[in-house]
Amino acid sequence: TLRKQLKLASDYKGQTGANRGRNQKSQPIPFVAPKSVTVGNAQTANHVLLITLQVERALAEAAEAAAAAAGNVVHQQQVGKTRHVNDGGRKRLNKAAVLAAELGKIVDAVGDDRLKTQVNAYVADVAGRCHAAHQRYEEAREKFQASRQALLTLRDSSTQLQWEVAVGRIIELDDRIAFAASQTGGTYTADAVNPSAGVASGKEAEEGAKYATVQWAGRSVQVVCLPVKQTLRDVDQLKAEEGANTMLKALSEVEDKHGVQIASWAAFQLQSAYNKTLDALDRTTAALNDGLDAVRHDLRDATALGGSAAQTDRTKQLRLLQLYLNYHVQRYTVLRTVFVTANFRARFHLSLMMLEANGGKAAFRVTDAPPIAELCPSVLAATAAPVKPGNKQQERKQRRELGFNVQHVASPPEIERLCETTIRVVGDALLLPGVEDNEALSQPLEHARDLAIAQKALYTAEGWLLVARFEAAADRDSAAHNEKAAANLAL
């Protein structure tokens, strides 16, 4: 462990059980307490890291003790006036405050100016939480304000990413200051924080402004939750919507020009690009759900604090941000379902062609189709992996024509279920406040729903047509069998 590496671990002196003789009596082994990190023995960054981890551990134990005490009703009833129900949490917060003060002394001796400012803000925050646990709310408010002021001074020396982290901490401190002020009968109005860093480059400043607000139903919504900014970055980097629309558009153009069979074969040959795009859609939806969870967590905390006008405005921004993320989760779910439906449609038509050609006994290939590079150049340019020079094996693998076999067969009921999923998700999305009345938000979803309704009807009919064909084929086989049996009897 880190403590052992720094030679600060516990030490036992005396004989152990393995060294004592068989007839010797067991003697207590003296225990030497672990050494603490102090200004005198802190020599490396690992020493600072160790005492920081000790502070975080004490804070986590305090939160766990507070949660356990709040849920133990019997313990609350047994506690007398001389003892508080959260004494365990208070003691651990006291320990955290002492360790944080020692951390501040160490960094003041060995750290640079920026590190000193960061640690001083951290120490003041821990001390404020300790005061609040002891119901000394005036002292807690002073410490929280000192921590906030120290973080504000970091803007001039921060990059955009560093400043966004600091802004997230400032927003948390605003909540704590508002709570402490409400407990003393006062009010607190937070000052606006500049979202752009002081030393950000032009690209970083532009990116920071881009992710500082989002547009929802004609309103500009501030991104007051830090994880949502990372979510927006991830969505932009994945470009899942762009990849899916490029592939769907290319296949639609091939179908209009060459027919559904050639388009289905092209879709099957683009299976690698399909898998990459589908993975990007899944990761985008997961990122949006992570951001939505973070907003819901902040919204619960903000609702519990209540009170000041600044807190009420932040709660309003969080609710609008929740609607924005919820809508886009539904929208990407619809896009993914439409994308998968297009793949299953292609597999169904290839299944019919395979059954008509060879009865499904061997891999099926369309020999008269143009090369895929001519059919869908835009998809290959956007999704195909580059071939390393001299890698002949990979070149042969990419040139090899794929064979459609029974493992890739798709049936009409599978397409019907995907269409039903699209209809259901669109219905859920239209129920979100402000979506159905906004044409820009509702129109793409309604188009997807209309397409799903039409495709469901089409492939229901295709399924019944297949049933009729198989019944006719079974009748023909039965008649042929009867004729052959009659001929055998005549002989």
Salt bridges, closest charged atoms under 4 A:
GLU61 OE2 - ARG57 NE 3.39
GLU61 OE1 - ARG92 NE 3.78
ASP87 OD2 - ARG83 NE 3.55
ASP125 OD2 - ARG169 NH2 2.74
ASP125 OD1 - ARG176 NH1 2.78
ASP156 OD1 - ARG155 NH1 3.82
GLU164 OE1 - ARG233 NH2 2.69
GLU172 OE1 - ARG169 NH1 3.06
ASP174 OD1 - ARG148 NE 2.52
ASP175 OD2 - ARG314 NH1 3.20
GLU207 OE2 - ARG233 NE 2.77
ASP236 OD2 - LYS210 NZ 3.05
GLU241 OE2 - ARG331 NH1 2.78
GLU255 OE2 - ARG345 NH2 3.69
ASP279 OD2 - ARG283 NH1 3.63
ASP282 OD1 - ARG336 NE 2.48
ASP293 OD1 - ARG296 NH1 3.93
ASP298 OD1 - HIS297 ND1 3.63
ASP298 OD2 - ARG314 NH2 3.65
ASP301 OD2 - HIS297 ND1 3.53
GLU356 OE2 - ARG469 NH2 3.42
GLU395 OE1 - ARG399 NH1 3.93
GLU420 OE2 - LYS456 NZ 3.25
